[in-house]
Amino acid sequence: MTRRTITTLATSLAFAAACASGHAAPTEAAQAALPVRTAAVDRGPTTRMVRAAGTVAAKDERELSFKVGGIVARVAARDGMEVRRGQLLAAIDTTELTAGVRQAREAAVKARRDRDRARLLRTGGSIALAQAEDAETGANVADAALQAAEFNLRNAVLVAPDDGWVDRRMVEPGETVSPGKPVLRVSGRSSGFVVRASLPERDVLGLSVGDLALVHLDARPRDAIPCRVTEIARSAARGTGTFQIEVRVDPARARGLLSGLGAKLEIARAVDAAGAIPLLALQEGDGDRGTVYVVDGERARRVPVRVAFLDGERAVLSSGVEGVDRVVSEGAARLADGVAVRVVP
């Protein structure tokens, strides 16, 4: 083989190798790009489910007590007993109160007699004007004392303020009670039942009276009872920092409820958010901070985000995805900023 033939063959082999190298480069680059799938960012207000544990209670709960102290003469109520409005529940011994009324009545009669005598003497000029005025005042004071004594006597008994039941009996006949000491705890039927729960500040903000709620009794978890939010505390409870809310149970579903039953409360409320993404798309979570990746050309771009809350398989974001339409939903855990990617169906 001549030198010229060898040179020509070498040149041909070099050209073929160069062509082969040129065709292989794109294939290797394509194989190096990480396959990912993307998902759309959900826009607009989203619904957040507020959940809390609560307790069923009669709306109208009262502790009954005597206005004046004394010896308990009778307790007609028992724990759990159903009562009717105006029914006698308890009474104190009225011996002292009756005597006080009689004493006040006699004092009032004397004061009126003194007042009438002073009027006559004043007309004749026998006494000074000041003495006549003092007699008028004395009669008025005696009348007021009589009214107070009669009022105390009338309130020596406790009657049911509403149709309902007795929750707890706290005294027995023969005991001496002081004014205002609870004697009975009763619940009324006319105002229905409510569920009371405490919410942290992040959940109570945005709630409104009238919002729809669902209650699941611990004893009947599959039975959802419709309710409405009726009260929201305007100040936090001391010690816990939580806010008490109250939802009213639909009267048609309140039959058979008992005070003290445990319940789970769910309230759906709309919140403003930057967007919602699949939970798998959220990376590097740290408190309310995280990261998502978007496909920019053929590269992954890291985007810091703020998390408002997690909702099942979704992460609702408060910021960071403005102007972003899609995020990497599958394969994000393998990515870093600037890594080559290819989107697969």
C-alpha positions, 0 to 999 in steps of 0.5 A: 500500500502506498503512502498516499493510499494510507493518508487517504484512508486515515483522513476518511476514518477521521471524518467518519469518527467526527460524524459519529461523534457529532451525531452521538452528542445530542443523544447523550444530552437527551439521556442526561436530562431528568424526566419530570411531570408538571401540574397546574397551579390552582388559582383564586380563593380556596376552601380551608377546612377548620377542624376542632374538638368541641362539647355539646351543651344546652344553650340556656344553662343556669346556676340558680341561687337564693338572693338571701341566705338561710336554711334550706327547707326543701329541695324538690329537684333531682339530678336529671329530672325534667322540669316545667317552667315555673315548677318549684325546685327549692325553698329556704326556711322563711321564719326569719324573712316573714318576721322581717316583713312583719317588722318592716310593715309595722315600721312603715305604719308608724312612719306614716302615722308620724308623717300625717301628724307632722303635716297637721302640726306644720299646717298650724305652725307648731313645728318647723318645716325641717321637722315636717320634711324629716317625717315625710322622708321617714315614711318614704324610707319605711315604705322602701324597707317594706318593699325590700323585705317583701321582695326577699320573702318572694325570692325565698323559693327557686322555680324553673325558669324554662322547660328543661331538666336539672343538671346537678343538685348541689345542696341538701335540706338542712344546709345553710346557704349564703346569698348567691351560692349555687343551689341547682344547675339547670338547662332550658329546652327552648333555646336548643343545643349548641356545640362550643369549641376553641380555635387558635387565632389562625383559624378564627380569623375569617369566620363569620356568624352564619357560616355553615358547620358540620358536627360529628358526635364522637358516639356517632361519627358517621352522622353529620349534623348541620349547624350554623356559627352563632357566636365568635369570641372577641377576645382570647381566653386567658392562659390558652390564647384560643377563641371560643366559638359556638355553633347552633345545632339544627333543632330538627336534629337536636332530639336526643342530644345530651349536654357534655357529649364530645363532638368534632366540628368542621367549618369550611371557609374561603381564604385568599391564596396565591395558589394551590399545588400538589403536595409532592411538588413542595420541597425543602419544607421548613415551617411555612417556607418551602421550594418548588421547581418550574421548567424554564426552557429545558432547565429546572428553576428553583422558586422559594414559596410561603405555605399558608396551610396543607389541605390533604394532598395539596399545599396552599401557598400564600406567596411565591407562585405569582406568574407561575402556571405550572410546577414540577409535580413528579421528580421534584425531589431529584432536582436542583437549580439549573438541572437539565429536565425534560417534561414527559406526559 
